[in-house]
Amino acid sequence: RKEVEQDPGPFNVPEGATVAFNCTYSNSASQSFFWYRQDCRKEPKLLMSVYSSGNEDGRFTAQLNRASQYISLLIRDSKLSDSATYLCVVTSSGGRRALTFGSGTRLQVQP
Amino acid sequence: NAGVTQTPKFQVLKTGQSMTLQCAQDMNHEYMSWYRQDPGMGLRLIHYSVGAGITDQGEVPNGYNVSRSTTEDFPLRLLSAAPSQTSVYFCASSDIWTVDGYTFGSGTRLTVV
């Protein structure tokens, strides 16, 4: 079983739609959680951190459920520019600080 | 700020050749790491370092060496390239005392023939 699992998609949605991605992680000791965005053939870039209380950044809302080991990302009012692959990322406990990446969920927003 | 700089951007090697992928950061980050990204597999950790003189293995270290003689530089060496090492390589760095995410370099696309 992969440490971080995501639905690879693709999710094809029209502009203006609301879309949600889910992610599960297997290591209950994971301490930090992130969503990264990766455009085709580019490096991953931090989209937002994910906190237990949930957090919002404009059209993006992230949620963490530690009991179920589940992370979500909600995108409202999708734009064409949101088309990308979204990577769910967790860190392990201790000093290693290594990031463990999911394989990513591809989003294609259509006009 | 340059952030994280990787060179070269593209490289083609013949099986058995060696080479070094360069990574430099100008943010005074203690933590640096190397990942490889293959289709459908996400990014996998090769080696990482928590400071000058300290390195450790990640998930897929075989065939790669690293060293960290300065805070700024973290080169990745391929000792004897194999076709299985064809991949996109990303270097990343972060401040070890924060819980923020990493800053990635733009990647090196390596093909081994």
HADDOCK unambig.tbl for C-alpha pairs under 7 A between the chains (distance, minus, plus):
assign (segid A and resid 32 and name CA) (segid B and resid 99 and name CA) 6.84 0.50 0.50
assign (segid A and resid 42 and name CA) (segid B and resid 106 and name CA) 6.34 0.50 0.50
assign (segid A and resid 43 and name CA) (segid B and resid 104 and name CA) 6.23 0.50 0.50
assign (segid A and resid 43 and name CA) (segid B and resid 105 and name CA) 6.60 0.50 0.50
assign (segid A and resid 43 and name CA) (segid B and resid 106 and name CA) 5.18 0.50 0.50
assign (segid A and resid 43 and name CA) (segid B and resid 107 and name CA) 6.39 0.50 0.50
assign (segid A and resid 44 and name CA) (segid B and resid 104 and name CA) 6.68 0.50 0.50
assign (segid A and resid 46 and name CA) (segid B and resid 101 and name CA) 6.34 0.50 0.50
assign (segid A and resid 101 and name CA) (segid B and resid 42 and name CA) 6.05 0.50 0.50
assign (segid A and resid 101 and name CA) (segid B and resid 43 and name CA) 5.82 0.50 0.50
assign (segid A and resid 102 and name CA) (segid B and resid 42 and name CA) 5.80 0.50 0.50
assign (segid A and resid 103 and name CA) (segid B and resid 40 and name CA) 6.00 0.50 0.50
assign (segid A and resid 103 and name CA) (segid B and resid 41 and name CA) 5.37 0.50 0.50
assign (segid A and resid 103 and name CA) (segid B and resid 42 and name CA) 3.93 0.50 0.50
assign (segid A and resid 104 and name CA) (segid B and resid 42 and name CA) 6.73 0.50 0.50
